[in-house]
Amino acid sequence: MRALARLFAALTLLVLIGASWLMLAPRPDIAPPDRPPPQPSVLTGPVDRILIEKSARRLTVFRDQIPLRTYRVALGFSPDGDKARQGDGRTPEGVFRIDRRNDASAYHLSLGIDYPRPQDRARAAAQRVDPGGDIFIHGQPNQRPDGDILAGDWTAGCIALTDAEIRELFAATALGTRVEIRP
């Protein structure tokens, strides 16, 4: 009788452990609230907004206010604060538009941002400095092998992606697309 009681206790314990594991095990069909949903393997279709969050080193693309894809980015070599002048290594902050597309740039593809805007020029003129320009979202330098990625913040003020990522973004981004760059 004792052997039967021990067997019953052992089976009960195994059932409780199994039930606990099933309750606590991650479910692949439900993303935890602290993690973003899984990314599509490739961005498809047009985007109508790009959000760059400098402090998070994150670029998110949207269509109809729905986030489609998020990328890790590199920024200017001195990214804290808004761009004030040529050579400061800062990435500008504010709301911009894509105003040019270059498939033959010094970096693997590039999407130009309409910096400096009139208010940027006025601020720079008041400080008697050159506001700088040629701010792009682009890939890695062309002389590097495809797939090679420079580490850290290395641009002169641009936003850099991997070559594969800029190919996706370049294909999905039209002139006039809104770009918001936050601190």
N, C-alpha and C positions, 0 to 999 in steps of 0.2 A: 504494500500500500504506500510506503514511503517513496519507493522508486517512482510510482505513478504520480505522486504529489510533486516530486522534483521535476519530472518530465513536464507536467502541466505548468509549473512555475517557469521552467526554461522556455517553453513554447510561448507563454504569455509575454515574457520578456522580449523574445524575438519579434513578436507581433507589435509590441509597443515601439521597439526600436525602428522597425520597418515603417510603421505609420508616422513616426516622428520624422524620419528621413524624407518620406514622401511630402510631408507638409512643409519642410524647410528647404527642400531641394529647389534650385533655380528652375524656373519654367521658361523654356526657350521661346514660347509664344507671348510672354509678357515681359516687357523691358522694365527693370527696376526704376523707380522714380528718380534716382540720382544719376542715372545713366541715360544718354540720348538714345533714341531708337536706332536700330541698325541702319547703316548707310547703304544706298543702292550701289552696285558695283561700278556703274558709270552714270554720269549725269546725262539725262536725255531731255530734249526739248529746250525751249528758250527760258531764260531767267529774266525777271523784271526788276530785281533789287539785289544788291550785294551789300552785306553788312560786314565791316571789319572791326573787330574788337581788339585794339592794340594790346591791352594788358593781358588778355587771354591768348594772344597770338593766334587768333581764330578768324577765318573768313567763312561766312554762311551765305548761301545763295537761296533766293526765294522766288516763287511764282505764286501770284494771287495770295500773298501773305503767308504762304505755307513754306516752311524751310525744306529745301530739297537735299542739300548736301552741305557738309562742313569740312573745311580744310585747315590744317595747321600752316601758319605762314611765318616767314622771316620779315623783319622790318628794317628801317634805317639803323645804322650803327649806333645811334644815340636816340632811341625811340621815345623817351619820356618827354611829354609836352608837345604842343602844336609846332609845326614848321614855321620858323620866323624869317629865315634867310638862306640864301645859297650856301651850301657846304656845312650846314649845322647837323646833318645826319638824321634829322627828324622826319617822321612820316606825318603829313598834314592831317588835321582833324576837321570834320565838318561834313557837309553834304555836297557831293560832286556828281558829275555825269561822265560816262565813258564818251570821249570826244574823238578818239582815233583808235585804229586797229593796225598793228604792224606785224606782218608775218616774216619780216626780214630784219628784225632788230638784232642788237648785240646779245640779247638774251632770248631764250627759246620762247618765241611769240610774246606779244605785249599788247595790253589794253591801256590806252592813255586815259588819264584822269584830268579833268579841266582845271587843274591847279596851275598857276595862281588865278583865283577869281578876282573880280574888281576889289572886293574888300581886303583880299590878301595883298594886292598891289598897293592899295592906299595905306595899309598898316606899314608895309615895308618902306614906302616913300616917306612916311612920317618919321621913320627911324633912320632914314637915309642909307638903306641897305637894299641889296638885290633880293627879291623874294624867292629866287630859284624857280625851278620848273621841271618839266620832263618827269613827272611822277607817273609811274606805270604799275600795273599788276602784271608780273611777268614770271617766266621760268628761270632756270639756271643759266649761267653764262654759256654761250654757244661753244666755247673751246673745251668745255668739260664733257666727258662721255655721258650719253643719255643714261639716266638713272643715278648719276652721281649727284649728291646733294651737299651744298655748303652748309655748315653748321652755324647756329646762332643767328644774330641779327647782323647782316653784312651789307645791305644795300645802302645807297646814298640817300634814301628816303622813300624808296619804292616798297611794294609789297611783293614778296617772292613766294612762289609755289614750286613744287616739283615739275619737271617737264610734262609728265603724264597728266598732272592735275591742270596745268595751264592749257593743255590741248583740249581737255573737257570744257573748261570755262570759256576759252576762246570760241569754241564751236557754238556755245549756248548764249553768248552775250552780244547784243547788238549795240550800235551807236545809240547814245541817249539813255542807256541803262543807268538807273540811279545807284550811286555808291555812297554809303554813309560810313565814315570812319570815326569811331569813338575812342576816347582815351583808354 
